[in-house]
């Protein structure tokens, strides 16, 4: 029981540290994150347009 509690404590601490580092990195490179979001939205819209055109061709 004690080792299970210690293991959960270590995993909680490790998860908390990784969460803080991840948020800090996202905030540090926010301009790059915005570019990635825009690129992802652009690719999704291009794929949606391709699927619409494909569905028009199929009917």
C-alpha positions in Angstrom: 0.0 0.0 0.0 2.8 2.4 0.9 4.7 1.7 -2.4 1.5 2.3 -4.4 1.0 5.6 -2.7 4.6 6.6 -3.2 4.4 5.6 -6.9 1.3 7.7 -7.3 3.0 10.7 -5.6 6.0 10.4 -7.9 3.8 10.2 -11.0 1.7 13.2 -9.8 4.9 15.2 -9.3 6.3 14.2 -12.7 3.0 14.9 -14.4 2.8 18.3 -12.8 6.3 19.3 -13.8 5.7 18.1 -17.4 2.4 20.1 -17.5 4.1 23.3 -16.3 7.0 22.8 -18.8 4.6 22.2 -21.6 2.5 25.3 -20.9 5.7 27.4 -20.6 6.9 26.1 -24.0 3.6 26.8 -25.7 3.6 30.3 -24.3 7.3 30.9 -25.2 6.7 29.8 -28.8 3.2 31.2 -29.2 3.8 32.8 -32.6 4.9 29.4 -33.9 1.9 27.7 -32.3 -0.4 30.2 -34.1 1.3 29.4 -37.4 0.7 25.7 -36.8 -2.9 26.2 -36.0 -3.4 28.3 -39.2 -1.6 25.6 -41.2 -3.8 22.9 -39.7 -7.0 24.8 -40.4 -5.8 25.5 -44.0 -5.1 21.8 -44.6 -8.5 20.8 -43.1 -10.3 23.3 -45.3 -8.4 22.1 -48.4 -9.3 18.5 -47.6 -12.9 19.5 -47.0 -13.0 21.2 -50.3 -11.5 18.2 -52.0 -14.1 15.9 -50.4 -16.9 18.3 -51.6 -15.6 18.3 -55.1 -15.2 14.5 -55.0 -18.8 14.0 -53.8 -20.1 16.2 -56.7 -18.2 14.0 -59.1 -19.7 10.8 -57.7 -23.4 11.8 -58.1 
